Amino acid sequence: MNYDDARIEFNDGTILSTTQDAGDIHYEDGKDYWGFQHIRQIADFYDAVENDREPFISGREALKIQKLICKIYEKGRW
């Protein structure tokens, strides 16, 4: 993974890859694996607050992913 490019190579030689268009977003000084989604999510959050709507990814949905990430880290310690 590098910014918004991702590539997976399987043992059987199959390759899956994707590139996400950043549009007019200019992203600097972030870690390579952060990509553009963080800045998009932050912008969506501010827009949701200003327009009194739910963000595209709600806190409840984000918590599901965070719990999954924590479980992966816990399993990796052993």
C-alpha positions as CSV (number, residue, x, y, z in Angstrom):
1,M,0.0,0.0,0.0
2,N,1.2,3.5,-0.8
3,Y,-1.1,6.4,-0.4
4,D,-4.1,5.4,-2.5
5,D,-2.5,2.5,-4.4
6,A,-2.9,-1.1,-3.1
7,R,-1.6,-4.3,-4.6
8,I,-2.0,-7.9,-3.3
9,E,0.0,-10.8,-4.8
10,F,-1.3,-14.3,-4.0
11,N,0.8,-17.5,-3.9
12,D,-0.9,-18.7,-7.1
13,G,0.4,-15.7,-9.0
14,T,-2.9,-13.8,-9.0
15,I,-2.5,-10.1,-8.5
16,L,-5.3,-7.7,-7.4
17,S,-4.6,-3.9,-7.5
18,T,-6.4,-0.7,-7.3
19,T,-5.7,3.0,-7.4
20,Q,-8.1,5.6,-6.0
21,D,-8.3,9.0,-7.7
22,A,-7.6,11.8,-5.2
23,G,-9.3,14.4,-7.3
24,D,-8.3,17.9,-6.3
25,I,-6.9,16.9,-2.9
26,H,-3.3,17.6,-2.3
27,Y,-2.0,15.6,0.6
28,E,1.5,16.1,2.1
29,D,3.5,15.1,5.1
30,G,1.4,12.0,6.0
31,K,2.5,8.4,6.3
32,D,2.4,6.5,3.1
33,Y,-0.3,4.1,4.3
34,W,-2.7,6.9,5.4
35,G,-3.8,7.7,1.9
36,F,-6.4,10.4,1.1
37,Q,-9.3,8.9,3.1
38,H,-8.4,10.5,6.4
39,I,-8.7,14.0,4.9
40,R,-11.9,13.1,3.1
41,Q,-13.4,11.7,6.3
42,I,-12.5,14.8,8.3
43,A,-14.0,17.0,5.6
44,D,-17.2,14.9,5.6
45,F,-17.4,15.2,9.4
46,Y,-17.2,19.0,9.3
47,D,-19.8,19.1,6.5
48,A,-22.1,16.8,8.5
49,V,-21.8,19.1,11.5
50,E,-22.5,22.2,9.5
51,N,-25.5,20.6,7.7
52,D,-26.9,18.7,10.7
53,R,-26.6,15.2,9.2
54,E,-24.9,11.9,10.0
55,P,-21.4,11.6,8.6
56,F,-20.8,9.0,5.9
57,I,-19.1,6.8,8.5
58,S,-20.7,7.2,11.8
59,G,-19.0,6.8,15.1
60,R,-20.9,3.5,15.6
61,E,-19.5,2.2,12.3
62,A,-16.0,3.4,13.1
63,L,-16.1,1.7,16.5
64,K,-16.8,-1.7,14.8
65,I,-13.6,-1.3,12.7
66,Q,-11.6,-0.1,15.8
67,K,-12.6,-3.1,17.8
68,L,-11.5,-5.4,14.9
69,I,-8.2,-3.6,14.7
70,C,-7.7,-4.0,18.5
71,K,-8.4,-7.7,18.2
72,I,-5.9,-8.1,15.4
73,Y,-3.2,-6.3,17.5
74,E,-4.1,-8.5,20.5
75,K,-3.7,-11.7,18.5
76,G,-0.4,-10.5,17.0
77,R,1.2,-10.1,20.5
78,W,1.3,-13.9,21.0
